[in-house]
Amino acid sequence: MKREGRAWKFGDNVDTDQIIPAIYLITGEEKELAKHAFENSRPDFVKRVKPGDIIVGGRNFGSGSSREHAPRALIGAGISAVIAKSFARIFFRNSINIALPLIEADVDCAEGDSLELDFENGKITNKRTGNVTEFNSMPDFLIKLVRAGGLVEYTKKQMR
């Protein structure tokens, strides 16, 4: 499984309220949530994000509440993956469950760099610089979950 997209840089401790402010939690619909992604911290995000873009965060990305709204907002905005030095565990689980792939890595890139992600081989290539960052490849069962569209869709397919 591979993904390629433009990098959006964020720092440490990006919490779920920064990703999607609590006032918008009246829906779980991805496209509706996406309209308000990073509204308070990066007001230009929604206007500039493109399908396939990749978020690059620091430590403890996705801290805060345990709701699935934050990764749903990112999927709705077209984010194809999130790379961070570390993730809040519940955000990690929620993201995988709804098919948003995550990579724990410290990648050297600038805002707007084009990144190519290779989940099976554990490599991130910065297309601008040519630098390659290695990470622990995604286990096969997680790749299957993401490819299926998340845990619910994977389970439905297994039950057929």
C-alpha positions as CSV (number, residue, x, y, z in Angstrom):
1,M,0.0,0.0,0.0
2,K,1.4,3.4,-1.0
3,R,0.2,6.9,-0.7
4,E,1.6,10.2,-2.0
5,G,0.7,13.7,-1.1
6,R,1.7,17.2,0.1
7,A,2.9,17.6,3.7
8,W,1.0,19.8,6.2
9,K,3.3,20.4,9.2
10,F,2.0,20.5,12.8
11,G,3.8,20.5,16.2
12,D,3.6,18.5,19.4
13,N,0.4,17.8,21.3
14,V,-2.2,18.5,18.6
15,D,-5.3,17.5,20.4
16,T,-8.7,16.4,19.0
17,D,-10.3,19.8,19.8
18,Q,-7.7,21.5,17.5
19,I,-8.5,18.9,14.8
20,I,-12.3,19.4,15.1
21,P,-13.7,21.9,17.6
22,A,-16.2,20.3,20.0
23,I,-19.0,22.6,18.8
24,Y,-19.2,20.6,15.6
25,L,-19.6,17.2,17.2
26,I,-23.3,17.1,16.5
27,T,-22.6,15.0,13.4
28,G,-20.3,12.1,12.5
29,E,-20.5,12.8,8.8
30,E,-16.9,13.1,7.4
31,K,-17.6,15.8,4.8
32,E,-19.5,18.0,7.2
33,L,-16.8,17.6,9.9
34,A,-14.1,18.4,7.3
35,K,-15.5,21.9,6.8
36,H,-14.3,22.8,10.2
37,A,-11.0,20.9,10.5
38,F,-8.3,22.9,12.2
39,E,-10.7,25.9,12.1
40,N,-9.2,27.6,15.2
41,S,-5.5,26.7,14.7
42,R,-5.1,26.8,10.9
43,P,-8.1,28.7,9.5
44,D,-6.7,28.3,5.9
45,F,-6.5,24.5,6.1
46,V,-9.9,23.7,4.7
47,K,-9.5,26.1,1.8
48,R,-6.0,24.8,0.9
49,V,-6.1,21.0,1.7
50,K,-6.3,18.7,-1.3
51,P,-7.2,15.0,-1.6
52,G,-4.2,12.9,-0.8
53,D,-2.4,15.4,1.4
54,I,-0.5,14.1,4.4
55,I,-0.3,15.5,7.9
56,V,3.1,15.5,9.6
57,G,2.9,16.0,13.3
58,G,5.1,16.0,16.4
59,R,4.7,14.1,19.6
60,N,1.4,13.0,21.1
61,F,-0.7,13.7,18.0
62,G,-4.4,13.3,18.6
63,S,-4.4,13.7,22.4
64,G,-7.6,14.6,24.1
65,S,-11.0,13.0,23.9
66,S,-11.7,9.5,22.6
67,R,-14.2,10.4,19.9
68,E,-13.8,9.3,16.3
69,H,-14.8,12.7,15.0
70,A,-11.2,13.9,14.7
71,P,-9.9,11.2,12.3
72,R,-13.3,11.4,10.5
73,A,-12.8,15.1,9.9
74,L,-9.3,14.3,8.4
75,I,-10.7,11.6,6.1
76,G,-13.4,14.0,5.0
77,A,-10.8,16.6,4.2
78,G,-9.0,14.2,2.0
79,I,-6.0,13.4,4.2
80,S,-4.5,10.2,3.0
81,A,-2.3,9.5,6.1
82,V,-0.8,11.1,9.2
83,I,2.8,10.8,10.2
84,A,3.8,11.8,13.7
85,K,6.6,11.1,16.2
86,S,4.0,9.5,18.5
87,F,0.2,9.3,18.7
88,A,-2.3,9.3,21.5
89,R,-3.3,5.6,21.7
90,I,-7.1,6.1,21.4
91,F,-6.6,8.4,18.4
92,F,-4.3,5.7,16.8
93,R,-7.0,3.0,17.4
94,N,-9.9,5.1,16.2
95,S,-7.9,6.1,13.0
96,I,-7.1,2.5,12.1
97,N,-10.6,1.4,12.8
98,I,-12.0,3.9,10.3
99,A,-9.2,3.4,7.7
100,L,-7.0,6.4,8.3
101,P,-3.4,5.1,8.1
102,L,-0.9,6.3,10.6
103,I,2.9,6.2,10.7
104,E,5.1,6.7,13.7
105,A,8.2,8.3,12.4
106,D,10.3,11.5,12.7
107,V,10.3,12.6,9.1
108,D,12.4,15.6,7.9
109,C,10.3,17.7,5.6
110,A,9.0,21.2,5.0
111,E,5.4,22.3,4.7
112,G,4.3,21.5,1.1
113,D,6.9,18.9,0.4
114,S,5.7,15.9,-1.6
115,L,6.0,12.7,0.3
116,E,5.7,9.1,-0.9
117,L,4.7,6.6,1.8
118,D,5.3,2.9,1.3
119,F,3.5,1.1,4.2
120,E,4.7,-2.5,3.3
121,N,8.4,-1.6,3.1
122,G,8.4,1.0,5.8
123,K,9.7,4.0,3.8
124,I,8.9,7.6,3.5
125,T,10.5,9.4,0.5
126,N,10.7,13.2,0.4
127,K,10.4,13.8,-3.3
128,R,11.9,17.3,-3.0
129,T,15.1,16.3,-1.2
130,G,15.3,12.6,-2.0
131,N,15.7,11.8,1.7
132,V,14.2,8.4,2.8
133,T,13.0,7.9,6.4
134,E,12.5,4.3,7.5
135,F,9.7,3.2,9.9
136,N,8.4,0.0,11.2
137,S,6.2,-1.3,8.3
138,M,2.5,-1.6,8.9
139,P,1.5,-5.2,9.9
140,D,-0.4,-7.1,7.3
141,F,-3.6,-7.2,9.3
142,L,-3.6,-3.4,9.7
143,I,-3.1,-3.0,6.0
144,K,-6.0,-5.3,5.4
145,L,-8.2,-3.2,7.7
146,V,-7.3,0.0,6.0
147,R,-7.7,-1.5,2.5
148,A,-11.1,-2.8,3.5
149,G,-12.3,0.6,4.6
150,G,-11.9,0.1,8.3
151,L,-12.8,-2.5,11.0
152,V,-16.5,-2.6,10.3
153,E,-16.1,-3.1,6.6
154,Y,-13.4,-5.7,7.1
155,T,-15.6,-7.6,9.5
156,K,-18.6,-7.5,7.1
157,K,-16.3,-8.9,4.3
158,Q,-15.1,-11.7,6.6
159,M,-18.7,-12.7,7.5
160,R,-19.8,-13.1,3.9
